[in-house]
Amino acid sequence: MPERFRVVSGPFTDRQIAAVARLHAAEVPEGFLSSLGEPVLRLLYRHVANSRLGVVLLAESADTGEPLGYICGAIDTSALFAEFARRRWASAVPLLVPRLMHPARARRMLETLAYPGSSDPGLPRAEILNFVVTPAMRGRGVAALLFENLMGWFRHHGVPAVKVVTGEQQRRAQGFYEKSGSALHGHTAIHRGSQSRIYVHKLVEGGYAPRVTPRYDAIKRAMDVAVAAVVLTATGPAAAAVAWRIKREDGGPVLYRGTRIGRYGKPFAMLKFRSMVVDASRLGGPSTADDDPRLTRTGKFLRRWKLDELPQLVNVLIGDMSLVGPRPQVASDVQRYTAEEMRLLDVRPGITDWASIVFHDEGAILAGHEDVDRAYDELIRPGKIALGLAYVENRGLGTDLRIIALTALALLGYRRTTELLQREVPLDLARIRR
């Protein structure tokens, strides 16, 4: 019987992923994912292990490499399953079709596929998807180490609380979670006739209940698409004139495609009208002052009226960005995020937010500084992060609409914008702007 063990988080071999799927099928045959079948489970666990939304932690014998147990978690179960369906459907569907021939299996499988979208909006989105330890290793510290490692992973990603669903008859699992500090929230029936308990494990003091619901997300996305489509259509002639002017000035490309980090840490190409000379990134850092010599004549005008941001409506249409949300950052800046700051990646980055209005004159603030990037870190970055986190905590449809209105007032130069903003933002703006 092996006594020494280790926990590994990948990259996993096909043998290790197969072992995880076999453990699942053998130890939790009635689990909510078990109805998918072992071949699909192998696809699912491979996807989770490679996704930014999830993690698989495998406990192995330090002597023989024998699998002793595993734990699997997701930052957002619904988003993870949607990602899996989008990327793996071609491989998964042929494996699922034979199971549809059996009515009982088909019913349970359809209930399983509906589960990610049926969660109570008052519960955390982060969840332990499955947790298995071989019978021979129970009570030997394997479960505790796996659980501790997963909670550490969640903390690193800024998750405030985790949902745990366990079968009503799984007394050992219930005792483990309660001993670990998880609180019983209620009950649910993932499959008809199969009752389960819901626990919540807090990682951050002060509660977990989100202020938004799936309905808000749907309405926000619909608003993003509708507004982006209308504005792009209405500004088409102006955009064509801007493109002509940029091309005429120096013959370089019209658009700038900068890699930014989006929701859940996914990189994407953010579009802007080019406001700097060609290859500007080789001549300086990511921060830009109003007196930056890399700015073109047309670029200065575009930045003054924020017209360089217009192509980002295309990013909104395809889902990389939203109209309202924390501004997307470069990878090097995201790598500096603390666990708390990682919460900025819980939402789609936006074209505007509170920080965009408070620091609408960012270029003027940075002008005259010899080290512009250092000045940005000292004068602007802390305030932007504080305002971004405040938005994540207080976001809602009303908040989004007011931010859009305040952005328009700021662009038009309305003098009382700051006064109106102070009433809206749950922070002291005098401390935010140094």
Secondary structure, 3 states (H helix, E strand, C coil): CCCCEEEECCCCCHHHHHHHHHHHHHHCCCCCCHHHCHHHHHHHHHHHHHCCCEEEEEEEECCCCCEEEEEEEECCHHHHHHHHHHHHHHHHHHHHHHHHCCHHHHHHHHHHHHHHHHCCCCCCCCEEEEEEECHHHCCCCHHHHHHHHHHHHHHHCCCCEEEEEEECCCHHHHHHHHHCCCEEEEEEEEECCEEEEEEEEECCCCCCCCCCCHHHHHHHHHHHHHHHHHHHHHCHHHHHHHHHHHHHHHCCCCEEEEEEECHHHCEEEEEEECCECCCHHHCCCCCCCCCCCCECHHHHHHHHCCHHHCCHHHHHHHCCCEEECCCCECHHHHCCCCCCHHHHHHCCCEEECHHHHHCCCHHHHHCCCCCHHHHHHHHCHHHHHHHHHHHHHHCCHHHHHHHHHHHHHHHCCCCCHHHHHHHHCCCCHHHHCC
